[in-house]
């Protein structure tokens, strides 16, 4: 009894001193099942990844209206999009054979966007410092339309009259009112800008440049861009990024943050001051209050890892770079071999940023961070050296300090795993899109989460 009371007293003292419950436990995951999306995925390997399964493939797997969607390239170079009725329906695949890629570049991924306003499905694909390739479905395909290749329109190389001749990394995201938007880079690695488009009433509008890199001979790489819905009257759009000074990834540096109250028209720094206007005076790395955490060059910092915003409006960023005690290394590949996963998060009330080093090695792969309905965190991460997939979790109750590995696969997976974020939030099931080593087979693992 004395031992129990002593432990309780210690726990209470820890809560009083830190505000963090001492007995918090990281969430667990229980396997539900694994389905095979394809055994005919594209096998070309570049930049330590495949054309299927890259962190900047946003989204590669996503749930909408009770169905789950996933996109992949097949070995012949055709875009495929599959969907299934949740929780356990079979995958129904569409193979779009009117466009065939010749690329073997793993940057040329397929990203899915779904417009809640009209149920259209949007695909952006096969673009790395080249012309956009884009197509959209008929209205209502995501709600009640016939699942057929004929439901998708022709391939386009622009969204509006604005040229899209040199673009990379399309990222779709939806406003809570149903408006679909897309961010995409113009220019090239080391000298590029981020621009913003908006889809309403069946058509795209160009909003303009919102991050300027070419003026400063650098470019931004987004960790993520997405809305919170803590105030339905004024949803906030959050964006985080790192900056690269040249085409050499060793020159990646620092964590930057901005948010918008008006769908990306104007931008505020961490303190809440308006510092930029899309289309006229965009964000720039040297603007006051945008850099929220210093990470030097030559630290093995990978670009475009992952961001998520929880129900309380707290922004979480998953990055990976060398541990604080490790010496800097100008050899990016060598630096990545010692890189660890690092969790950064912004307290919405105080606007203070926090950093937690995890003990998890990642090497050349990138992880994906996601949140459940209770604001617990989940990471799916790979390891290009061991070919193993890991699931790590942390509880909100601990202040996200109790990071724990909950699953490690056999040595069969490669490239970047992707989490279906909407399904985890709405159904408490984590679906992970994960290519097997070799690229032919792509699995979708389903895990029930308990926080």
C-alpha positions in Angstrom: 0.0 0.0 0.0 2.8 2.4 0.8 4.5 1.6 -2.5 1.2 2.3 -4.3 0.7 5.6 -2.5 4.3 6.6 -3.2 3.8 5.9 -6.9 0.6 7.9 -6.9 2.2 10.8 -5.1 5.1 10.8 -7.6 2.6 10.8 -10.5 0.7 13.7 -9.0 3.9 15.7 -8.4 4.9 15.1 -12.1 1.5 16.4 -13.2 1.8 19.4 -11.0 5.3 20.2 -12.2 4.9 19.6 -15.9 1.2 19.5 -16.7 1.6 16.1 -18.3 0.0 13.0 -16.9 2.8 10.7 -15.8 0.9 7.5 -16.6 -0.1 8.3 -20.2 0.4 5.5 -22.6 1.0 5.7 -26.3 -1.9 4.3 -28.4 -1.9 0.8 -29.6 -2.7 -0.6 -33.1 -4.4 -3.9 -33.9 -4.3 -5.5 -37.4 -7.6 -5.7 -39.2 -6.2 -7.0 -42.5 -4.1 -6.4 -45.6 -5.4 -6.1 -49.1 -3.3 -6.2 -52.3 -4.0 -3.1 -54.4 -1.9 -4.4 -57.3 0.8 -6.8 -58.3 1.7 -4.8 -61.4 3.1 -1.6 -60.0 5.8 0.3 -61.7 9.2 -1.0 -60.7 11.6 1.8 -61.7 13.6 2.9 -58.7 15.1 6.4 -58.5 15.9 8.7 -55.6 15.5 5.7 -53.3 11.8 5.4 -54.1 9.2 4.3 -56.6 6.7 6.3 -58.6 4.1 4.8 -56.2 4.5 5.7 -52.6 6.2 9.1 -52.0 5.6 11.5 -49.2 4.6 14.3 -51.7 2.0 12.0 -53.3 -0.9 14.0 -51.6 -3.1 12.2 -51.6 -2.2 8.7 -52.8 -4.9 7.1 -50.6 -7.9 8.9 -49.2 -11.4 8.2 -47.9 -14.5 10.2 -49.0 -18.1 9.5 -48.6 -17.6 6.0 -47.2 -15.3 4.9 -50.0 -11.6 4.7 -50.1 -9.6 5.7 -53.2 -6.0 4.9 -54.1 -3.9 5.7 -57.2 -0.9 4.0 -58.8 1.2 3.6 -61.9 1.2 0.2 -63.5 4.3 -1.3 -65.1 3.1 -0.3 -68.6 3.0 3.3 -67.6 -0.8 3.8 -67.2 -2.6 5.8 -64.5 -4.8 3.5 -62.3 -7.3 4.6 -59.7 -9.1 2.1 -57.5 -11.8 2.4 -54.9 -13.6 0.2 -52.5 -16.6 0.5 -50.2 -15.6 0.6 -46.6 -15.1 -1.2 -44.3 -14.3 -4.3 -46.3 -15.4 -4.0 -49.9 -13.2 -5.3 -52.8 -11.1 -2.9 -54.8 -12.6 -1.9 -58.2 -9.8 -0.6 -60.5 -9.9 1.8 -63.4 -7.0 1.8 -65.9 -6.8 5.0 -67.9 -5.0 4.0 -71.1 -5.3 7.2 -73.1 -2.1 8.5 -71.5 1.1 6.5 -71.1 4.2 7.7 -69.2 7.7 7.0 -70.3 9.1 8.3 -67.0 11.0 6.3 -64.5 11.4 9.3 -62.2 9.9 8.7 -58.7 8.9 12.4 -58.4 6.3 11.8 -61.1 3.6 10.5 -58.7 -0.2 10.6 -59.0 -2.1 12.8 -56.5 -5.8 12.6 -55.9 -8.1 15.5 -55.0 -11.8 15.2 -54.3 -14.0 18.3 -54.4 -16.7 18.0 -51.7 -18.7 20.8 -53.5 -19.6 18.7 -56.6 -18.1 15.2 -56.0 -15.5 15.5 -58.8 -12.3 13.5 -58.6 -9.1 15.2 -59.7 -5.8 13.6 -60.7 -2.5 15.4 -61.1 0.4 13.2 -62.3 3.6 12.7 -64.2 5.1 16.1 -63.5 8.7 16.9 -62.3 9.9 20.3 -63.5 7.8 19.7 -66.6 4.3 20.4 -67.9 1.3 19.6 -65.7 -0.7 16.5 -66.5 -4.2 16.7 -65.0 -7.7 15.3 -65.5 -10.9 15.4 -63.6 -14.0 13.2 -63.5 -17.6 14.0 -64.1 -19.5 15.7 -61.3 -20.8 13.3 -58.6 -18.4 10.4 -59.4 -17.3 10.4 -55.7 -20.9 10.3 -54.5 -23.0 8.3 -57.0 -21.5 8.3 -60.4 -20.7 5.2 -62.5 -17.2 3.9 -61.8 -15.8 3.7 -65.3 -12.8 5.1 -67.2 -15.2 7.0 -69.4 -16.2 9.1 -66.3 -12.8 10.9 -66.6 -12.2 13.7 -69.0 -9.2 14.2 -71.2 -5.7 15.0 -70.0 -4.9 18.7 -69.7 -1.6 20.5 -69.3 -3.0 23.6 -67.6 -5.9 24.5 -65.2 -6.5 28.0 -66.6 -5.0 30.2 -69.2 -1.9 30.6 -66.9 1.0 28.5 -68.3 2.0 25.5 -66.3 5.0 24.4 -68.3 7.5 23.8 -65.4 5.7 22.6 -62.3 6.2 19.9 -59.6 4.5 18.5 -56.5 0.8 19.1 -56.9 -1.0 19.0 -53.5 -4.8 19.1 -53.2 -6.6 20.2 -50.1 -10.2 21.1 -49.3 -11.7 24.0 -47.3 -14.5 22.9 -44.9 -17.0 24.7 -47.1 -16.3 22.3 -49.9 -13.9 24.4 -52.0 -11.0 22.4 -53.4 -7.6 24.0 -53.7 -4.2 23.0 -55.1 -0.7 24.2 -54.3 2.1 23.5 -56.8 5.7 24.5 -57.3 6.7 26.4 -60.4 10.4 26.5 -61.4 13.0 24.0 -60.3 14.9 22.7 -57.2 16.9 25.6 -55.7 14.9 28.3 -57.5 11.2 28.0 -57.5 7.9 29.5 -56.2 4.7 28.0 -54.7 1.5 29.0 -56.4 -2.2 28.5 -55.5 -5.3 27.5 -57.5 -8.9 27.2 -56.4 -11.7 25.0 -57.8 -15.3 26.4 -57.6 -18.4 26.0 -59.7 -16.7 23.5 -61.9 -13.7 25.6 -62.9 -10.2 26.4 -61.6 -9.0 30.0 -60.8 -5.4 31.0 -60.4 -4.9 32.9 -57.1 -1.2 33.6 -57.7 2.2 33.0 -56.1 2.2 32.7 -52.3 5.8 31.7 -51.6 8.5 33.5 -53.5 11.8 31.6 -53.9 13.1 32.7 -57.3 13.8 36.3 -56.2 16.1 34.8 -53.5 17.6 32.0 -55.6 16.0 29.3 -53.3 12.8 27.3 -53.1 10.3 26.1 -50.5 9.5 22.5 -49.9 6.2 22.1 -48.2 5.8 19.7 -45.3 2.1 20.2 -45.7 -0.8 22.6 -46.3 -4.2 22.0 -44.8 -7.1 23.6 -42.9 -8.2 23.3 -39.3 -11.9 23.6 -38.4 -11.7 24.7 -34.8 -13.7 27.9 -35.7 -16.1 26.9 -38.5 -16.7 30.6 -39.2 -13.0 31.2 -39.9 -11.1 28.0 -40.7 -7.3 28.5 -40.7 -5.1 27.3 -43.5 -1.7 26.2 -42.2 1.4 25.7 -44.2 4.9 24.6 -43.1 8.0 24.3 -45.2 11.8 24.1 -45.4 14.0 26.1 -47.7 16.6 24.8 -50.1 19.4 27.1 -51.4 20.6 25.0 -54.3 19.7 21.8 -56.0 21.8 20.0 -53.4 19.6 18.6 -50.7 22.3 19.3 -48.1 21.3 23.0 -48.3 17.8 22.3 -46.9 17.4 24.3 -43.7 15.0 25.5 -41.0 11.3 25.1 -40.3 9.0 27.8 -41.5 5.3 28.4 -40.8 2.5 30.7 -41.9 -1.3 30.6 -41.8 -4.2 32.3 -43.6 -7.7 33.3 -42.5 -9.0 33.9 -46.0 -8.3 30.8 -48.1 -4.8 31.7 -48.8 -5.3 35.3 -50.0 -3.3 36.8 -47.2 -0.8 35.2 -44.9 0.2 35.7 -41.3 3.4 34.8 -39.5 3.6 32.8 -36.3 2.7 35.8 -34.2 -0.4 36.5 -36.3 0.8 39.5 -38.2 -0.2 39.8 -41.9 3.1 39.6 -43.8 2.1 38.5 -47.3 -0.6 38.7 -50.0 -0.9 36.0 -52.6 -0.3 37.3 -56.1 1.4 40.5 -55.2 3.6 40.3 -52.1 4.1 36.6 -51.4 5.8 34.9 -48.5 9.6 34.9 -48.4 12.1 33.1 -46.3 13.6 36.3 -44.9 10.2 37.8 -43.8 9.9 38.4 -40.0 8.4 35.7 -37.9 8.2 32.9 -40.5 11.2 30.8 -39.4 10.0 29.0 -36.2 12.8 26.6 -35.7 16.5 26.8 -36.7 17.9 23.7 -38.5 21.2 24.4 -40.1 22.3 23.2 -43.5 24.3 19.9 -43.8 22.0 18.3 -41.1 20.5 15.7 -43.4 17.1 17.4 -43.2 14.8 15.8 -45.7 12.3 18.0 -47.5 8.6 17.3 -47.7 8.1 14.9 -44.9 4.7 15.4 -43.3 2.3 17.8 -41.5 -1.0 17.3 -39.8 -3.4 19.6 -37.8 -5.4 18.2 -34.9 -8.9 19.0 -33.8 -7.5 21.6 -31.4 -5.8 23.5 -34.2 -2.4 22.3 -33.2 0.0 22.0 -36.1 2.3 18.9 -36.0 5.3 18.5 -38.3 7.2 15.3 -38.8 10.8 15.9 -40.0 14.0 13.9 -40.0 17.5 15.0 -39.6 20.7 14.4 -37.7 20.4 14.3 -33.9 21.6 17.4 -32.1 24.8 15.9 -30.9 25.8 14.5 -34.3 28.4 16.5 -36.3 27.2 18.2 -39.6 27.8 16.3 -42.8 28.0 17.8 -46.3 27.3 14.4 -47.8 23.5 14.2 -47.8 23.3 10.5 -48.4 25.6 9.7 -45.5 23.8 12.2 -43.2 20.5 10.5 -44.0 21.9 7.2 -42.7 22.0 8.7 -39.2 18.8 10.8 -39.4 16.2 10.4 -36.8 12.5 11.3 -36.8 11.7 14.6 -35.0 8.3 15.8 -34.0 7.7 19.6 -34.0 4.4 21.1 -32.9 2.8 24.5 -32.3 0.7 25.3 -29.3 -2.2 27.3 -30.7 -2.8 29.3 -27.6 0.7 30.3 -26.8 2.0 30.2 -30.4 5.1 28.5 -29.0 6.8 25.7 -31.0 8.1 22.5 -29.4 10.5 19.8 -30.5 10.8 16.2 -29.5 13.6 14.0 -30.8 12.4 10.4 -31.2 14.8 7.5 -31.1 13.7 6.2 -34.5 16.1 6.0 -37.4 14.6 6.6 -40.8 17.5 6.9 -43.3 16.5 7.7 -46.9 12.7 7.2 -46.6 10.1 9.7 -45.4 7.4 9.1 -42.8 3.8 10.2 -42.7 2.2 11.7 -39.5 -1.5 11.5 -38.8 -4.0 12.2 -36.0 -7.0 10.3 -34.7 -10.3 11.8 -33.3 -8.7 12.1 -29.9 -5.6 14.0 -31.1 -3.3 11.1 -30.6 -0.5 10.8 -33.2 0.5 8.0 -35.5 3.5 7.7 -37.8 4.1 5.2 -40.6 7.8 5.2 -41.5 10.1 3.2 -43.7 13.8 2.4 -43.6 15.5 2.0 -46.9 18.4 0.0 -45.4 16.3 -2.6 -43.5 13.2 -2.6 -45.9 11.0 -2.6 -42.8 7.9 -0.6 -42.1 7.3 0.8 -38.7 4.2 2.2 -36.9 5.0 4.6 -34.0 2.4 6.3 -31.8 2.2 9.0 -29.2 -0.6 10.1 -26.9 -2.0 13.6 -26.5 -2.2 12.9 -22.7 1.6 12.7 -22.6 2.0 15.9 -24.6 3.2 13.6 -27.4 6.3 12.6 -25.5 5.7 8.8 -25.2 6.6 7.8 -28.7 6.6 4.0 -29.0 7.0 1.6 -31.8 3.9 -0.5 -32.1 4.7 -2.5 -35.2 7.7 -3.5 -37.3 7.2 -5.5 -40.5 9.4 -8.1 -42.1 12.1 -6.9 -44.5 9.6 -6.5 -47.5 8.6 -2.8 -47.8 10.3 0.1 -49.6 9.6 3.7 -50.6 7.4 6.0 -48.5 4.3 4.7 -46.7 1.2 6.9 -47.0 -1.6 7.1 -44.4 -5.3 7.6 -45.3 -5.8 10.7 -43.0 -9.6 11.1 -43.3 -10.3 7.4 -42.4 -8.1 7.5 -39.3 -9.9 10.7 -38.0 -13.4 9.6 -38.8 -13.3 5.8 -38.3 -10.4 5.1 -36.1 -8.8 2.8 -38.7 -5.3 3.6 -40.1 -5.0 2.5 -43.7 -1.4 2.5 -45.0 -0.5 2.4 -48.7 2.9 0.7 -48.8 4.8 -0.7 -51.8 6.7 -3.9 -51.3 10.4 -4.0 -52.3 10.6 -4.4 -56.0 7.6 -2.1 -56.6 5.3 -4.7 -58.3 3.1 -5.3 -55.3 1.4 -2.5 -53.3 -0.3 -3.5 -50.0 -3.0 -1.5 -48.1 -2.7 -2.4 -44.4 -5.6 -1.7 -42.1 -5.1 -1.1 -38.4 -7.7 -0.5 -35.7 -6.3 2.2 -33.3 -7.0 2.5 -29.6 -6.0 5.6 -27.7 
